[in-house]
Amino acid sequence: MDGQDCLDKITVHPVDYYDLILMDIIMPNVDGIEATRRIRALEDGSKSSIPIIAVSANVQEKDRKAALEAGMDSFTEKPIFVDRLFEAMKHCLHENT
């Protein structure tokens, strides 16, 4: 899968089908940064505002900054620490309720 697959799925499914997106940063074809930019540019405000959590093994500050500047709501590292992921999910979902 790549970022275009994610964008296609969001576009095809009805509003509120997805509550949250876990977006890998490095993917073939369309990476997570570009996919997030495209999602944020969707005309449907309900779809363009779906919370997105970046997931990446690249954990330098510049990587976090790039993800947030692209419109991601949070960032979690790989390997995934479940408690940190759940905390990021809780934070993102709580802000959007």
N, CA, C and O atoms as CSV, one atom per row, in Angstrom:
chain,resi,resn,atom,element,x,y,z
A,1,MET,N,N,0.837,-1.185,0.000
A,1,MET,CA,C,0.000,0.000,0.000
A,1,MET,C,C,0.882,1.248,0.000
A,1,MET,O,O,2.050,1.219,0.387
A,2,ASP,N,N,0.282,2.321,-0.441
A,2,ASP,CA,C,0.965,3.603,-0.388
A,2,ASP,C,C,-0.044,4.687,-0.036
A,2,ASP,O,O,-1.218,4.405,0.203
A,3,GLY,N,N,0.420,5.915,-0.008
A,3,GLY,CA,C,-0.437,7.023,0.383
A,3,GLY,C,C,-1.612,7.236,-0.545
A,3,GLY,O,O,-2.663,7.703,-0.107
A,4,GLN,N,N,-1.458,6.901,-1.826
A,4,GLN,CA,C,-2.571,7.047,-2.760
A,4,GLN,C,C,-3.694,6.077,-2.411
A,4,GLN,O,O,-4.872,6.414,-2.537
A,5,ASP,N,N,-3.327,4.864,-1.968
A,5,ASP,CA,C,-4.346,3.902,-1.528
A,5,ASP,C,C,-5.163,4.472,-0.378
A,5,ASP,O,O,-6.385,4.332,-0.346
A,6,CYS,N,N,-4.492,5.106,0.552
A,6,CYS,CA,C,-5.176,5.715,1.693
A,6,CYS,C,C,-6.130,6.808,1.218
A,6,CYS,O,O,-7.290,6.851,1.629
A,7,LEU,N,N,-5.641,7.679,0.362
A,7,LEU,CA,C,-6.466,8.760,-0.163
A,7,LEU,C,C,-7.675,8.207,-0.915
A,7,LEU,O,O,-8.783,8.723,-0.769
A,8,ASP,N,N,-7.471,7.174,-1.710
A,8,ASP,CA,C,-8.574,6.548,-2.451
A,8,ASP,C,C,-9.636,6.007,-1.502
A,8,ASP,O,O,-10.831,6.187,-1.736
A,9,LYS,N,N,-9.206,5.350,-0.442
A,9,LYS,CA,C,-10.155,4.771,0.510
A,9,LYS,C,C,-10.959,5.857,1.220
A,9,LYS,O,O,-12.165,5.707,1.416
A,10,ILE,N,N,-10.313,6.925,1.599
A,10,ILE,CA,C,-11.018,8.026,2.264
A,10,ILE,C,C,-12.036,8.654,1.320
A,10,ILE,O,O,-13.149,8.986,1.728
A,11,THR,N,N,-11.653,8.812,0.070
A,11,THR,CA,C,-12.524,9.436,-0.914
A,11,THR,C,C,-13.753,8.581,-1.202
A,11,THR,O,O,-14.854,9.112,-1.352
A,12,VAL,N,N,-13.579,7.269,-1.278
A,12,VAL,CA,C,-14.664,6.361,-1.643
A,12,VAL,C,C,-15.654,6.131,-0.501
A,12,VAL,O,O,-16.859,6.045,-0.737
A,13,HIS,N,N,-15.164,6.033,0.710
A,13,HIS,CA,C,-16.040,5.705,1.835
A,13,HIS,C,C,-16.792,6.943,2.333
A,13,HIS,O,O,-16.353,8.075,2.127
A,14,PRO,N,N,-17.928,6.709,2.990
A,14,PRO,CA,C,-18.713,7.845,3.484
A,14,PRO,C,C,-18.013,8.572,4.639
A,14,PRO,O,O,-17.108,8.040,5.282
A,15,VAL,N,N,-18.459,9.783,4.871
A,15,VAL,CA,C,-17.962,10.576,6.001
A,15,VAL,C,C,-18.143,9.759,7.276
A,15,VAL,O,O,-19.123,9.026,7.406
A,16,ASP,N,N,-17.232,9.875,8.194
A,16,ASP,CA,C,-17.249,9.194,9.494
A,16,ASP,C,C,-16.982,7.689,9.400
A,16,ASP,O,O,-17.138,6.975,10.390
A,17,TYR,N,N,-16.583,7.199,8.226
A,17,TYR,CA,C,-16.206,5.790,8.111
A,17,TYR,C,C,-14.902,5.549,8.866
A,17,TYR,O,O,-14.736,4.525,9.528
A,18,TYR,N,N,-13.982,6.502,8.757
A,18,TYR,CA,C,-12.706,6.422,9.461
A,18,TYR,C,C,-12.688,7.433,10.592
A,18,TYR,O,O,-13.032,8.600,10.402
A,19,ASP,N,N,-12.286,6.979,11.766
A,19,ASP,CA,C,-12.142,7.868,12.910
A,19,ASP,C,C,-10.740,8.438,13.019
A,19,ASP,O,O,-10.542,9.515,13.581
A,20,LEU,N,N,-9.762,7.711,12.476
A,20,LEU,CA,C,-8.362,8.071,12.660
A,20,LEU,C,C,-7.528,7.347,11.609
A,20,LEU,O,O,-7.885,6.254,11.169
A,21,ILE,N,N,-6.422,7.958,11.214
A,21,ILE,CA,C,-5.520,7.344,10.244
A,21,ILE,C,C,-4.145,7.217,10.876
A,21,ILE,O,O,-3.617,8.181,11.431
A,22,LEU,N,N,-3.562,6.017,10.790
A,22,LEU,CA,C,-2.155,5.817,11.130
A,22,LEU,C,C,-1.399,5.871,9.810
A,22,LEU,O,O,-1.574,4.999,8.960
A,23,MET,N,N,-0.574,6.873,9.636
A,23,MET,CA,C,0.080,7.120,8.354
A,23,MET,C,C,1.574,6.891,8.455
A,23,MET,O,O,2.284,7.628,9.140
A,24,ASP,N,N,2.045,5.862,7.764
A,24,ASP,CA,C,3.487,5.644,7.664
A,24,ASP,C,C,4.068,6.792,6.852
A,24,ASP,O,O,3.414,7.288,5.935
A,25,ILE,N,N,5.251,7.210,7.163
A,25,ILE,CA,C,5.880,8.319,6.452
A,25,ILE,C,C,6.513,7.839,5.150
A,25,ILE,O,O,6.316,8.450,4.100
A,26,ILE,N,N,7.260,6.764,5.214
A,26,ILE,CA,C,7.981,6.286,4.034
A,26,ILE,C,C,7.195,5.149,3.388
A,26,ILE,O,O,7.064,4.059,3.945
A,27,MET,N,N,6.678,5.437,2.197
A,27,MET,CA,C,5.938,4.457,1.397
A,27,MET,C,C,6.300,4.683,-0.067
A,27,MET,O,O,6.730,5.775,-0.441
A,28,PRO,N,N,6.129,3.670,-0.884
A,28,PRO,CA,C,6.410,3.863,-2.310
A,28,PRO,C,C,5.365,4.773,-2.957
A,28,PRO,O,O,4.280,4.970,-2.412
A,29,ASN,N,N,5.694,5.312,-4.095
A,29,ASN,CA,C,4.806,6.156,-4.905
A,29,ASN,C,C,4.429,7.443,-4.175
A,29,ASN,O,O,5.094,8.462,-4.361
A,30,VAL,N,N,3.396,7.427,-3.361
A,30,VAL,CA,C,2.972,8.616,-2.611
A,30,VAL,C,C,3.303,8.375,-1.143
A,30,VAL,O,O,2.734,7.485,-0.510
A,31,ASP,N,N,4.231,9.178,-0.599
A,31,ASP,CA,C,4.623,8.975,0.795
A,31,ASP,C,C,3.580,9.577,1.747
A,31,ASP,O,O,2.623,10.221,1.316
A,32,GLY,N,N,3.784,9.357,3.023
A,32,GLY,CA,C,2.825,9.807,4.020
A,32,GLY,C,C,2.683,11.311,4.119
A,32,GLY,O,O,1.597,11.816,4.401
A,33,ILE,N,N,3.768,12.030,3.889
A,33,ILE,CA,C,3.715,13.496,3.936
A,33,ILE,C,C,2.806,14.016,2.815
A,33,ILE,O,O,1.921,14.836,3.057
A,34,GLU,N,N,3.029,13.537,1.604
A,34,GLU,CA,C,2.217,13.987,0.461
A,34,GLU,C,C,0.771,13.527,0.601
A,34,GLU,O,O,-0.149,14.284,0.291
A,35,ALA,N,N,0.560,12.300,1.060
A,35,ALA,CA,C,-0.807,11.802,1.247
A,35,ALA,C,C,-1.552,12.668,2.262
A,35,ALA,O,O,-2.731,12.971,2.076
A,36,THR,N,N,-0.873,13.062,3.321
A,36,THR,CA,C,-1.500,13.920,4.325
A,36,THR,C,C,-1.860,15.275,3.728
A,36,THR,O,O,-2.951,15.792,3.970
A,37,ARG,N,N,-0.959,15.846,2.958
A,37,ARG,CA,C,-1.261,17.131,2.304
A,37,ARG,C,C,-2.498,17.011,1.426
A,37,ARG,O,O,-3.348,17.902,1.420
A,38,ARG,N,N,-2.600,15.923,0.693
A,38,ARG,CA,C,-3.753,15.723,-0.194
A,38,ARG,C,C,-5.035,15.517,0.592
A,38,ARG,O,O,-6.093,16.004,0.193
A,39,ILE,N,N,-4.952,14.802,1.699
A,39,ILE,CA,C,-6.133,14.603,2.546
A,39,ILE,C,C,-6.579,15.944,3.120
A,39,ILE,O,O,-7.769,16.260,3.114
A,40,ARG,N,N,-5.636,16.724,3.609
A,40,ARG,CA,C,-5.976,18.031,4.183
A,40,ARG,C,C,-6.556,18.991,3.143
A,40,ARG,O,O,-7.236,19.953,3.501
A,41,ALA,N,N,-6.291,18.738,1.863
A,41,ALA,CA,C,-6.790,19.599,0.786
A,41,ALA,C,C,-8.158,19.150,0.249
A,41,ALA,O,O,-8.717,19.811,-0.626
A,42,LEU,N,N,-8.697,18.048,0.757
A,42,LEU,CA,C,-10.006,17.591,0.290
A,42,LEU,C,C,-11.064,18.651,0.563
A,42,LEU,O,O,-11.005,19.355,1.571
A,43,GLU,N,N,-12.027,18.758,-0.337
A,43,GLU,CA,C,-13.090,19.755,-0.182
A,43,GLU,C,C,-14.029,19.424,0.970
A,43,GLU,O,O,-14.530,20.327,1.639
A,44,ASP,N,N,-14.270,18.145,1.205
A,44,ASP,CA,C,-15.159,17.722,2.285
A,44,ASP,C,C,-14.439,17.912,3.616
A,44,ASP,O,O,-13.506,17.176,3.936
A,45,GLY,N,N,-14.870,18.891,4.380
A,45,GLY,CA,C,-14.219,19.223,5.648
A,45,GLY,C,C,-14.214,18.091,6.655
A,45,GLY,O,O,-13.296,17.992,7.469
A,46,SER,N,N,-15.228,17.234,6.614
A,46,SER,CA,C,-15.263,16.103,7.548
A,46,SER,C,C,-14.165,15.100,7.227
A,46,SER,O,O,-13.576,14.502,8.127
A,47,LYS,N,N,-13.895,14.919,5.937
A,47,LYS,CA,C,-12.845,13.986,5.537
A,47,LYS,C,C,-11.463,14.621,5.672
A,47,LYS,O,O,-10.504,13.949,6.053
A,48,SER,N,N,-11.360,15.893,5.365
A,48,SER,CA,C,-10.045,16.545,5.422
A,48,SER,C,C,-9.563,16.764,6.847
A,48,SER,O,O,-8.390,17.069,7.064
A,49,SER,N,N,-10.450,16.612,7.816
A,49,SER,CA,C,-10.059,16.846,9.210
A,49,SER,C,C,-9.911,15.566,10.023
A,49,SER,O,O,-9.788,15.624,11.246
A,50,ILE,N,N,-9.923,14.411,9.361
A,50,ILE,CA,C,-9.708,13.145,10.075
A,50,ILE,C,C,-8.347,13.218,10.767
A,50,ILE,O,O,-7.356,13.577,10.130
A,51,PRO,N,N,-8.280,12.889,12.046
A,51,PRO,CA,C,-6.985,12.901,12.731
A,51,PRO,C,C,-6.009,11.920,12.078
A,51,PRO,O,O,-6.368,10.793,11.739
A,52,ILE,N,N,-4.778,12.374,11.914
A,52,ILE,CA,C,-3.730,11.549,11.308
A,52,ILE,C,C,-2.537,11.486,12.253
A,52,ILE,O,O,-2.018,12.518,12.678
A,53,ILE,N,N,-2.108,10.277,12.576
A,53,ILE,CA,C,-0.930,10.069,13.407
A,53,ILE,C,C,0.185,9.528,12.517
A,53,ILE,O,O,0.027,8.493,11.870
A,54,ALA,N,N,1.293,10.224,12.490
A,54,ALA,CA,C,2.463,9.770,11.745
A,54,ALA,C,C,3.093,8.585,12.473
A,54,ALA,O,O,3.190,8.573,13.700
A,55,VAL,N,N,3.515,7.598,11.703
A,55,VAL,CA,C,4.219,6.438,12.240
A,55,VAL,C,C,5.513,6.324,11.452
A,55,VAL,O,O,5.491,6.168,10.231
A,56,SER,N,N,6.647,6.402,12.151
A,56,SER,CA,C,7.916,6.387,11.435
A,56,SER,C,C,9.061,5.917,12.319
A,56,SER,O,O,9.062,6.119,13.533
A,57,ALA,N,N,10.040,5.282,11.671
A,57,ALA,CA,C,11.277,4.928,12.357
A,57,ALA,C,C,12.235,6.120,12.366
A,57,ALA,O,O,13.208,6.131,13.120
A,58,ASN,N,N,11.962,7.108,11.540
A,58,ASN,CA,C,12.762,8.337,11.514
A,58,ASN,C,C,12.232,9.257,12.602
A,58,ASN,O,O,11.156,9.839,12.467
A,59,VAL,N,N,12.993,9.382,13.675
A,59,VAL,CA,C,12.464,10.099,14.833
A,59,VAL,C,C,13.237,11.377,15.160
A,59,VAL,O,O,13.134,11.905,16.267
A,60,GLN,N,N,13.999,11.861,14.208
A,60,GLN,CA,C,14.690,13.119,14.447
A,60,GLN,C,C,13.672,14.257,14.463
A,60,GLN,O,O,12.577,14.131,13.916
A,61,GLU,N,N,14.038,15.343,15.081
A,61,GLU,CA,C,13.129,16.474,15.208
A,61,GLU,C,C,12.660,16.978,13.843
A,61,GLU,O,O,11.502,17.372,13.700
A,62,LYS,N,N,13.527,16.971,12.855
A,62,LYS,CA,C,13.140,17.443,11.516
A,62,LYS,C,C,12.052,16.556,10.918
A,62,LYS,O,O,11.200,17.042,10.175
A,63,ASP,N,N,12.071,15.263,11.232
A,63,ASP,CA,C,11.049,14.344,10.732
A,63,ASP,C,C,9.705,14.615,11.400
A,63,ASP,O,O,8.665,14.624,10.742
A,64,ARG,N,N,9.737,14.832,12.698
A,64,ARG,CA,C,8.508,15.178,13.429
A,64,ARG,C,C,7.939,16.496,12.918
A,64,ARG,O,O,6.733,16.625,12.705
A,65,LYS,N,N,8.814,17.460,12.727
A,65,LYS,CA,C,8.389,18.778,12.266
A,65,LYS,C,C,7.758,18.683,10.881
A,65,LYS,O,O,6.721,19.299,10.634
A,66,ALA,N,N,8.366,17.923,9.975
A,66,ALA,CA,C,7.821,17.761,8.624
A,66,ALA,C,C,6.436,17.122,8.661
A,66,ALA,O,O,5.549,17.523,7.907
A,67,ALA,N,N,6.246,16.142,9.521
A,67,ALA,CA,C,4.949,15.479,9.642
A,67,ALA,C,C,3.883,16.449,10.146
A,67,ALA,O,O,2.777,16.504,9.608
A,68,LEU,N,N,4.222,17.201,11.167
A,68,LEU,CA,C,3.260,18.150,11.734
A,68,LEU,C,C,2.969,19.287,10.758
A,68,LEU,O,O,1.827,19.734,10.652
A,69,GLU,N,N,3.981,19.750,10.051
A,69,GLU,CA,C,3.771,20.818,9.076
A,69,GLU,C,C,2.902,20.358,7.908
A,69,GLU,O,O,2.200,21.168,7.303
A,70,ALA,N,N,2.942,19.068,7.588
A,70,ALA,CA,C,2.109,18.526,6.511
A,70,ALA,C,C,0.652,18.417,6.933
A,70,ALA,O,O,-0.231,18.249,6.091
A,71,GLY,N,N,0.397,18.511,8.234
A,71,GLY,CA,C,-0.977,18.456,8.725
A,71,GLY,C,C,-1.294,17.269,9.604
A,71,GLY,O,O,-2.450,17.062,9.972
A,72,MET,N,N,-0.284,16.483,9.947
A,72,MET,CA,C,-0.535,15.368,10.857
A,72,MET,C,C,-0.757,15.914,12.258
A,72,MET,O,O,-0.227,16.962,12.626
A,73,ASP,N,N,-1.545,15.189,13.025
A,73,ASP,CA,C,-1.924,15.656,14.351
A,73,ASP,C,C,-0.986,15.197,15.452
A,73,ASP,O,O,-0.905,15.819,16.511
A,74,SER,N,N,-0.284,14.113,15.197
A,74,SER,CA,C,0.603,13.556,16.210
A,74,SER,C,C,1.641,12.690,15.506
A,74,SER,O,O,1.591,12.492,14.292
A,75,PHE,N,N,2.582,12.178,16.298
A,75,PHE,CA,C,3.696,11.408,15.758
A,75,PHE,C,C,4.025,10.303,16.747
A,75,PHE,O,O,4.099,10.545,17.952
A,76,THR,N,N,4.221,9.100,16.246
A,76,THR,CA,C,4.691,8.017,17.100
A,76,THR,C,C,5.764,7.244,16.335
A,76,THR,O,O,5.738,7.159,15.108
A,77,GLU,N,N,6.679,6.701,17.072
A,77,GLU,CA,C,7.841,6.064,16.461
A,77,GLU,C,C,7.646,4.566,16.281
A,77,GLU,O,O,6.802,3.933,16.917
A,78,LYS,N,N,8.466,4.031,15.386
A,78,LYS,CA,C,8.585,2.584,15.211
A,78,LYS,C,C,9.937,2.199,15.788
A,78,LYS,O,O,10.897,2.949,15.612
A,79,PRO,N,N,10.055,1.093,16.454
A,79,PRO,CA,C,8.961,0.185,16.722
A,79,PRO,C,C,7.909,0.855,17.601
A,79,PRO,O,O,8.206,1.740,18.405
A,80,ILE,N,N,6.692,0.408,17.421
A,80,ILE,CA,C,5.565,1.030,18.115
A,80,ILE,C,C,5.532,0.581,19.566
A,80,ILE,O,O,5.604,-0.609,19.875
A,81,PHE,N,N,5.423,1.556,20.436
A,81,PHE,CA,C,5.186,1.310,21.857
A,81,PHE,C,C,3.687,1.521,22.058
A,81,PHE,O,O,3.186,2.636,21.910
A,82,VAL,N,N,2.989,0.467,22.390
A,82,VAL,CA,C,1.538,0.492,22.430
A,82,VAL,C,C,1.013,1.595,23.346
A,82,VAL,O,O,0.047,2.274,22.999
A,83,ASP,N,N,1.626,1.778,24.493
A,83,ASP,CA,C,1.139,2.802,25.413
A,83,ASP,C,C,1.260,4.196,24.799
A,83,ASP,O,O,0.370,5.026,24.985
A,84,ARG,N,N,2.339,4.467,24.073
A,84,ARG,CA,C,2.511,5.767,23.423
A,84,ARG,C,C,1.532,5.943,22.272
A,84,ARG,O,O,0.979,7.025,22.073
A,85,LEU,N,N,1.324,4.874,21.519
A,85,LEU,CA,C,0.365,4.932,20.419
A,85,LEU,C,C,-1.034,5.201,20.960
A,85,LEU,O,O,-1.747,6.060,20.439
A,86,PHE,N,N,-1.426,4.482,21.987
A,86,PHE,CA,C,-2.756,4.691,22.566
A,86,PHE,C,C,-2.904,6.103,23.121
A,86,PHE,O,O,-3.972,6.704,23.007
A,87,GLU,N,N,-1.857,6.628,23.712
A,87,GLU,CA,C,-1.909,7.995,24.237
A,87,GLU,C,C,-2.093,8.994,23.097
A,87,GLU,O,O,-2.881,9.932,23.214
A,88,ALA,N,N,-1.371,8.797,22.000
A,88,ALA,CA,C,-1.527,9.681,20.834
A,88,ALA,C,C,-2.931,9.551,20.251
A,88,ALA,O,O,-3.535,10.554,19.871
A,89,MET,N,N,-3.451,8.344,20.179
A,89,MET,CA,C,-4.802,8.130,19.656
A,89,MET,C,C,-5.833,8.805,20.557
A,89,MET,O,O,-6.744,9.481,20.079
A,90,LYS,N,N,-5.680,8.613,21.849
A,90,LYS,CA,C,-6.598,9.229,22.812
A,90,LYS,C,C,-6.577,10.743,22.666
A,90,LYS,O,O,-7.627,11.385,22.663
A,91,HIS,N,N,-5.395,11.306,22.545
A,91,HIS,CA,C,-5.246,12.747,22.408
A,91,HIS,C,C,-5.931,13.238,21.130
A,91,HIS,O,O,-6.686,14.210,21.163
A,92,CYS,N,N,-5.672,12.574,20.018
A,92,CYS,CA,C,-6.256,12.989,18.726
A,92,CYS,C,C,-7.767,12.829,18.702
A,92,CYS,O,O,-8.480,13.711,18.224
A,93,LEU,N,N,-8.248,11.729,19.203
A,93,LEU,CA,C,-9.692,11.482,19.180
A,93,LEU,C,C,-10.421,12.395,20.149
A,93,LEU,O,O,-11.535,12.836,19.866
A,94,HIS,N,N,-9.815,12.680,21.274
A,94,HIS,CA,C,-10.446,13.565,22.262
A,94,HIS,C,C,-10.554,14.998,21.717
A,94,HIS,O,O,-11.553,15.679,21.948
A,95,GLU,N,N,-9.532,15.442,21.002
A,95,GLU,CA,C,-9.557,16.793,20.435
A,95,GLU,C,C,-10.616,16.954,19.370
A,95,GLU,O,O,-11.077,18.069,19.125
A,96,ASN,N,N,-11.014,15.865,18.727
A,96,ASN,CA,C,-11.976,15.936,17.630
A,96,ASN,C,C,-13.380,15.560,18.043
A,96,ASN,O,O,-14.227,15.339,17.177
A,97,THR,N,N,-13.661,15.478,19.327
A,97,THR,CA,C,-15.025,15.170,19.771
A,97,THR,C,C,-15.695,16.387,20.329
A,97,THR,O,O,-16.849,16.318,20.752
